[in-house]
Amino acid sequence: MFDDDLPKKHSGEFPRNLESLSVDELKNYITELKAEIQRVEQNIKAKEESQNAADSFFKL
């Protein structure tokens, strides 16, 4: 098993209270969110590829 396969621990609540964050903290938060979106999109792609492979196998 790879570390990428392990569930990631969330670093705080979601959605965060943005009022108390500085500009730098908000920029870091955006970076974290973009990384999470990319991770989710990769997971979706892998699941779709797996589903498509299974669908094509069983259509024979």
C-alpha angles and dihedrals in degrees: 000000000000125000089241089063093058118094112261119235113238115239098219140326125324124252094028124217099255096190095080097045124100123229091260091049090050090051090050090049090053089051090051092049093049090051090050091049090051091050092050092047090052090050091050091049092050092049092048091050090050092048092048091050091051092046093051091047094053094045090070 
